[in-house]
């Protein structure tokens, strides 16, 4: 039989463009532009790294949680974050990325993770505030990714968002409990809110006019909303929750704007954001050092797993 002729590059690009235009999914076996593949690997890897590094701030409080119930809740949440990282690394692998290479890029500082995880957790109230604000911001950012144009990423996000939603509610419940407690507990919650509010707004990335990847990602359907749109949505969602809790958000310019139909809020310190992303945040060095140590300590597990897999493959071949 005659060989089936390969499609011309222009035809492949046209098919890709039509798939995006029709709001359909790009799957691993589909042709895609090199820049699209690189963009997806970068975004998914950064997301996976964030989940793995994000285990550290709250994991730091597992042994100091005030009850067996709270310890169990926190252990389950940290385990969920590890699972999210694994889903996402698997999604990156469908694009041809190598998980070991991605890990090496993380621990060597060649790939980034979310800036929020470079802030310390100074009190147990931080666990609740991370659930409320940090996971709340993550939900705002990630729910639209369930409709991302890359299929494996979108499908992974469906489960991740369900679990993140539970984490947000759990964090809020913890804060409600503390706000009904002693004056010292209420002050602890307010202090944690003061420290995490602005870094939570930074989680959405730089303003639109300073975000080099947003425009292209929007055209490809990788992102559905701009950074500033998502940041505004988060503020509008969070202010009523803060009022219900009885905490004050640390922004004197925060007020409802009838004309816009949104809350106005003060300027974000983008100088601080750039410093943290560049590796100069309060905990950057500590987070990477701990991840490097964990990777080194787990070398024997990876070696044992590889040896076991090789043995099974040899037995299968011999049979």
C-alpha positions as CSV (number, residue, x, y, z in Angstrom):
1,X,0.0,0.0,0.0
2,X,1.3,3.5,-0.7
3,X,2.5,5.4,2.3
4,X,0.1,8.0,3.7
5,X,1.6,11.5,3.0
6,X,2.5,13.5,6.1
7,X,0.5,16.7,6.6
8,X,2.3,19.9,5.7
9,X,3.3,22.1,8.6
10,X,0.8,24.7,7.6
11,X,-2.0,22.2,7.7
12,X,-1.0,21.0,11.1
13,X,-0.9,24.6,12.4
14,X,-4.3,25.2,10.8
15,X,-5.8,22.2,12.5
16,X,-4.3,23.2,15.9
17,X,-5.7,26.8,15.5
18,X,-9.2,25.4,14.6
19,X,-9.2,23.1,17.6
20,X,-8.4,26.1,19.9
21,X,-11.0,28.3,18.1
22,X,-13.7,25.7,18.6
23,X,-12.8,25.5,22.3
24,X,-11.8,21.8,22.1
25,X,-9.0,20.0,23.8
26,X,-5.4,19.4,22.6
27,X,-4.4,15.9,23.6
28,X,-0.9,14.4,24.0
29,X,-0.8,12.7,20.5
30,X,-2.0,15.8,18.7
31,X,0.4,18.0,16.9
32,X,1.1,21.3,18.7
33,X,3.5,24.2,18.2
34,X,6.8,24.0,20.1
35,X,5.9,27.2,21.9
36,X,2.6,25.8,23.1
37,X,4.3,22.7,24.4
38,X,7.0,24.7,26.2
39,X,4.4,27.0,27.7
40,X,2.4,24.1,29.0
41,X,5.4,22.3,30.5
42,X,6.5,25.6,32.2
43,X,3.1,26.2,33.6
44,X,2.3,22.7,34.7
45,X,5.8,22.2,36.2
46,X,5.5,25.5,38.2
47,X,2.1,24.4,39.5
48,X,3.5,20.9,40.4
49,X,6.5,22.5,42.2
50,X,4.2,24.8,44.1
51,X,2.2,21.8,45.4
52,X,5.3,20.0,46.6
53,X,6.9,23.0,48.2
54,X,3.5,24.0,49.6
55,X,3.6,20.9,51.8
56,X,6.4,22.5,54.0
57,X,4.7,25.6,55.6
58,X,1.8,23.6,57.0
59,X,3.6,20.3,57.5
60,X,5.7,22.3,59.9
61,X,2.7,22.4,62.2
62,X,1.6,18.7,62.2
63,X,3.4,17.8,65.4
64,X,2.2,21.0,67.1
65,X,-1.5,21.0,66.1
66,X,-3.6,21.3,69.3
67,X,-5.6,18.1,69.1
68,X,-5.5,14.6,67.4
69,X,-8.4,15.7,65.2
70,X,-6.5,18.8,64.0
71,X,-3.4,16.7,63.4
72,X,-5.3,14.2,61.3
73,X,-6.9,17.0,59.2
74,X,-3.5,18.6,58.6
75,X,-1.8,15.3,57.7
76,X,-4.6,14.6,55.2
77,X,-4.2,18.0,53.6
78,X,-0.5,17.7,53.2
79,X,-1.0,14.3,51.7
80,X,-3.5,15.8,49.2
81,X,-0.9,18.4,48.2
82,X,1.6,15.7,47.5
83,X,-1.0,13.9,45.4
84,X,-1.7,17.1,43.4
85,X,2.0,17.4,42.6
86,X,2.1,13.8,41.3
87,X,-1.0,14.4,39.1
88,X,0.6,17.5,37.7
89,X,4.0,15.9,37.1
90,X,2.2,13.1,35.2
91,X,0.4,15.7,33.1
92,X,3.8,17.3,32.3
93,X,5.2,13.9,31.3
94,X,2.5,13.6,28.6
95,X,4.1,16.6,26.9
96,X,7.5,14.8,26.8
97,X,8.9,16.3,30.0
98,X,11.0,14.1,32.3
99,X,10.0,14.1,36.0
100,X,13.5,13.7,37.2
101,X,14.6,16.6,35.1
102,X,11.8,18.8,36.4
103,X,12.8,17.9,40.0
104,X,16.4,18.8,39.3
105,X,15.3,22.2,37.9
106,X,13.3,22.8,41.0
107,X,16.0,22.0,43.5
108,X,18.6,23.8,41.5
109,X,16.5,27.0,41.3
110,X,16.1,26.9,37.5
111,X,12.3,26.6,37.8
112,X,10.0,28.7,40.0
113,X,7.1,27.9,42.3
114,X,4.4,30.1,43.8
115,X,5.8,33.1,45.7
116,X,3.3,32.5,48.6
117,X,5.2,29.5,49.9
118,X,8.3,31.6,50.7
119,X,6.6,33.2,53.7
120,X,7.0,31.6,57.2
121,X,4.1,30.1,59.2
122,X,4.7,31.8,62.6
123,X,1.6,30.5,64.5
124,X,-1.0,27.8,64.3
125,X,-3.5,30.4,63.0
126,X,-1.4,30.5,59.8
127,X,-2.7,27.0,59.0
128,X,-6.2,28.4,58.9
129,X,-5.3,31.5,57.1
130,X,-3.5,29.5,54.4
131,X,-6.6,27.4,54.0
132,X,-8.8,30.5,53.8
133,X,-6.7,32.9,51.8
134,X,-4.0,30.9,50.0
135,X,-6.3,28.0,49.0
136,X,-9.1,30.5,48.3
137,X,-6.8,32.3,45.8
138,X,-5.7,29.0,44.3
139,X,-9.4,28.1,43.7
140,X,-10.0,31.4,41.9
141,X,-7.0,30.8,39.8
142,X,-7.5,27.1,39.1
143,X,-11.2,26.6,38.5
144,X,-10.9,28.2,35.1
145,X,-8.0,25.9,34.4
146,X,-10.5,23.0,34.4
147,X,-11.3,24.3,30.9
148,X,-7.7,24.7,29.8
149,X,-7.1,23.8,26.2
150,X,-4.6,21.0,27.2
151,X,-6.6,17.9,28.1
152,X,-4.5,16.2,30.7
153,X,-4.0,19.4,32.6
154,X,-7.7,20.3,32.5
155,X,-8.7,16.8,33.7
156,X,-6.2,16.9,36.6
157,X,-7.5,20.3,37.7
158,X,-11.0,18.9,38.1
159,X,-10.0,16.7,41.0
160,X,-7.4,19.2,42.4
161,X,-10.0,21.9,42.6
162,X,-12.5,19.7,44.4
163,X,-9.9,19.0,47.0
164,X,-8.7,22.6,47.2
165,X,-12.3,23.7,47.8
166,X,-12.5,21.3,50.8
167,X,-9.2,22.7,52.1
168,X,-10.5,26.3,51.8
169,X,-13.6,25.4,53.8
170,X,-11.5,23.5,56.4
171,X,-9.3,26.5,56.9
172,X,-12.2,28.8,57.3
173,X,-13.8,26.5,59.8
174,X,-10.6,26.5,61.8
175,X,-10.6,30.3,61.9
176,X,-14.2,30.5,62.9
177,X,-13.4,28.2,65.8
178,X,-10.5,30.4,66.9
179,X,-12.4,33.6,66.5
180,X,-15.0,32.2,69.0
181,X,-12.2,31.4,71.4
182,X,-9.9,33.6,73.6
183,X,-8.7,37.1,72.9
184,X,-5.3,35.7,72.3
185,X,-6.6,33.4,69.6
186,X,-8.5,36.2,67.9
187,X,-5.3,38.3,67.9
188,X,-3.4,35.3,66.4
189,X,-5.9,35.1,63.6
190,X,-5.8,38.8,62.9
191,X,-2.0,38.8,62.9
192,X,-1.9,35.9,60.4
193,X,-4.4,37.7,58.2
194,X,-2.3,40.8,58.2
195,X,0.8,38.8,57.1
196,X,-0.8,36.7,54.4
197,X,-3.3,39.1,52.8
198,X,-0.9,40.9,50.4
199,X,1.2,37.8,49.5
200,X,-2.1,36.2,48.6
201,X,-2.9,38.9,46.1
202,X,0.5,38.4,44.6
203,X,-0.3,34.8,43.9
204,X,-2.1,35.8,40.8
205,X,1.1,37.1,39.2
206,X,2.2,40.5,38.1
207,X,-0.3,43.1,36.7
208,X,-1.5,42.5,33.2
209,X,0.7,45.2,31.7
210,X,3.7,43.5,33.2
211,X,2.8,39.9,32.5
212,X,4.7,38.7,29.4
213,X,2.9,35.3,29.0
214,X,-0.7,36.2,29.6
215,X,-1.7,37.4,26.2
216,X,-0.4,34.4,24.4
217,X,-1.8,32.0,27.0
218,X,-5.3,33.6,26.6
219,X,-5.1,33.2,22.8
220,X,-4.3,29.5,23.2
221,X,-7.0,28.9,25.8
222,X,-4.5,27.9,28.4
223,X,-5.8,30.7,30.6
224,X,-9.3,32.0,30.6
225,X,-8.9,35.2,32.7
226,X,-6.1,37.7,33.1
227,X,-4.2,38.1,36.4
228,X,-5.9,41.3,37.3
229,X,-9.4,39.8,36.6
230,X,-8.7,36.9,38.9
231,X,-7.2,39.1,41.6
232,X,-10.4,41.3,41.6
233,X,-12.6,38.2,41.7
234,X,-10.6,37.0,44.8
235,X,-11.0,40.4,46.6
236,X,-14.7,40.5,45.9
237,X,-15.1,37.0,47.2
238,X,-13.0,37.4,50.3
239,X,-14.2,40.7,51.8
240,X,-17.6,39.4,52.9
241,X,-15.9,36.3,54.3
242,X,-13.6,38.5,56.4
243,X,-16.6,40.4,57.7
244,X,-18.3,37.2,58.7
245,X,-15.1,36.1,60.5
246,X,-14.7,39.4,62.3
247,X,-11.2,40.1,61.0
248,X,-10.0,43.3,59.3
249,X,-8.2,43.0,56.0
250,X,-5.0,45.2,56.2
251,X,-5.8,47.6,53.5
252,X,-7.1,51.1,54.4
253,X,-8.1,51.7,50.8
254,X,-10.4,48.7,50.6
255,X,-14.0,49.8,49.9
256,X,-17.0,49.0,47.7
257,X,-17.2,50.9,44.5
258,X,-20.9,51.2,43.3
259,X,-19.9,52.5,39.9
260,X,-17.6,49.5,39.2
261,X,-19.6,46.9,41.1
262,X,-16.4,45.7,42.7
263,X,-14.2,46.5,45.7
264,X,-11.4,49.0,45.2
265,X,-8.1,48.0,46.9
266,X,-4.7,49.5,47.5
267,X,-1.6,49.0,45.4
268,X,0.3,45.7,45.7
269,X,4.0,46.0,46.6
270,X,5.4,44.5,43.3
271,X,8.9,45.2,44.5
272,X,8.4,42.7,47.3
273,X,6.9,40.2,44.8
274,X,9.9,40.5,42.4
275,X,12.3,40.0,45.4
276,X,10.6,36.9,46.5
277,X,10.3,35.4,43.0
278,X,14.0,36.2,42.5
279,X,14.9,34.1,45.5
280,X,15.2,36.8,48.2
281,X,12.1,36.0,50.2
282,X,12.0,35.2,53.9
283,X,12.1,31.4,53.3
284,X,13.3,30.8,49.8
285,X,16.6,29.2,50.8
286,X,15.0,27.2,53.6
287,X,12.3,25.7,51.3
288,X,14.8,24.7,48.6
289,X,17.3,23.3,51.1
290,X,14.6,21.1,52.7
291,X,13.5,19.9,49.3
292,X,17.1,19.1,48.3
293,X,17.6,17.1,51.6
294,X,14.3,15.2,51.0
295,X,15.4,14.4,47.5
296,X,18.8,13.1,48.7
297,X,17.3,11.1,51.5
298,X,14.9,9.4,49.1
299,X,17.6,8.3,46.7
300,X,17.6,4.7,48.1
301,X,13.8,4.4,47.5
302,X,14.1,5.5,43.9
303,X,17.0,3.0,43.4
304,X,15.1,0.2,45.0
305,X,12.0,0.9,42.9
306,X,14.1,1.0,39.7
307,X,15.8,-2.3,40.6
308,X,12.4,-3.9,41.3
309,X,11.0,-2.7,38.0
310,X,14.0,-4.0,36.2
311,X,13.7,-7.4,37.9
312,X,10.0,-7.7,37.0
313,X,10.7,-6.7,33.4
314,X,13.4,-9.4,33.2
315,X,11.1,-12.0,34.5
316,X,8.4,-11.0,32.1
317,X,10.8,-11.2,29.2
318,X,12.1,-14.6,30.3
319,X,8.6,-15.9,30.5
